[in-house]
Amino acid sequence: SGGFRKRKHDNFPHGQRREEKENVNPPSALMTSFKSFQLELDTRHDKYERLVKLSRDITIESKRTIFLLHRFTSAPNGEEILSESEVKLDAVRRKIKQVAQELIGEDMYQFHRAISPGLQEYVEAVSFQYFIKTRSLISVEEINKQLIFTAEDREETTNMTSNSHDKQPHTWSLKVTPVDYLLGVADLTGELMRLCISSVGNGDIDTPFELSQFLRQIYDGFTFIGNTGPYEVSKKLYTLKQSLAKVENACYTLKVRGSEIPKHMLADVFSTKTELIDQEEGLP
């Protein structure tokens, strides 16, 4: 009286109840389908994580290439810097080849968020090197041409024949999307602003005026997009405008006060004016 009432199935051992439950509910077609879904999702998540790691490696190597290219203005032999940067970019492309192999038979846009940061940094590095060489902007078509990879398929089978069809070239390609290209070019403007300051510090007076015209053309191109483009593009437009203002300020100082200020002090003057502009605009 007053105690807990035993349930009917409490008289059976726990293991016996589980065996009876398995016998009553054998694996159904629905459970089999869900297990296949689980396997597919796990495979997709693993691939996504591998792509994130590859994108991180691409970003790191691209940044190192950009740091190397900034030494071009101060290096005694600029051709060695360009050759070394080309070797680094080839290593980055090998990483991009692994990304292309991971995306074989997949919809790239399902994994775009994983690889987008690396592609943007690669576009920035390639366009920076291209500008140093040609003083112009590389096109997205030219970038995509460099991202077509070929290799021979060697089948390791015991019954290989001597026909030419046994070794056929495989092709992997990865296309940079227009959004990634625009975001990479927007980041390029910051590197060109730093190139302008370092050029003046090395006594190069002509480069700032070339950079000013080039950045003005890029800014005019971005203004045509306006608010109709992706959110990330319009967000970086403000930073692009600040880089252009700093380069134009450097050109103004060279034109008006260039004869008054010694060349070895011009870089310090520009750095001070840049800090003042950042404080006025509320930039960190």
C-alpha positions, 0 to 999 in steps of 0.5 A, a space after each residue: 500500500 502506498 508503494 510504486 506499482 510494477 509495470 508489466 514488462 519490469 519482470 523481464 530482463 533488460 537484454 531480453 526486452 531489447 532482443 524482443 524489440 529488435 525482433 519486433 522492429 527489424 531494419 526497415 526500408 526507411 531506416 536503411 534510407 536514413 542510414 544512407 543519408 547519414 553516410 552521404 552527409 558525413 562524406 559531404 561534411 568531411 569534404 567541406 572540412 578538407 576544402 576549408 583547410 586547403 583554402 586556408 593554405 591557399 590564403 597563407 601562401 598567397 599572403 606570403 607572395 604579396 609580402 614578397 612582391 612588396 620588396 620589388 621596389 627596394 630590391 636591387 634586382 626586381 627580376 629575382 623577386 618576380 621569379 621567386 613569386 612565380 614559384 610561390 604562385 605555382 605552389 598555390 596553384 597546386 593547392 588549387 588543383 587539389 581543390 578542383 579534384 575534390 570538386 569533381 562531380 560536385 556542384 561548386 556553389 555548394 562548397 563555395 563558402 569554404 573555398 572563397 577566402 582562398 580564391 580571393 587572396 589568390 586573385 589579389 596575389 596574381 593581380 598584384 604580380 600582373 600589375 607590377 609586370 604590365 601596369 594593367 589589371 589581369 582579367 578573370 578569363 586570364 586567371 581561369 586559364 591558369 587554373 586548368 590542370 592536366 595529368 596522365 591517368 596511370 592505371 595500375 592493373 596487371 592486364 594493361 595493354 599497349 594501346 594509346 587509349 590506356 593513358 588518356 589525359 585528365 583535365 581539372 579546372 576551377 573557375 574563379 567566380 565574378 564575385 571572388 574576382 571583384 573582391 580580390 581586385 578590391 583588396 588589391 587596391 590596399 596593396 597598391 596604396 602600400 606600394 605607392 608609399 614604399 615607392 615614394 620612400 625609395 625615391 620613385 616619384 612617377 609610380 604614385 601618379 600611375 597608381 592614382 590613375 589606375 585606382 581611379 579607373 578601378 573605382 569608376 568601374 566599381 561605381 557602375 556596379 553600385 548597390 546592385 552587386 553583392 553585399 560584400 562588393 558594396 561593403 569593400 567599396 568604402 575601403 577602396 575609396 579610402 585607398 584612392 584618397 590616400 594615393 591622391 593625397 600623396 600625389 598632391 603632396 608631391 606636386 605642390 610640396 615635392 620640391 620643399 620636402 627632401 626625398 628621404 622625408 617624403 615617406 614619413 610625411 605620407 605616413 603621417 597624413 595617412 594616419 590623420 585621414 584614418 582618424 578623421 574617417 574613424 578607421 582603426 
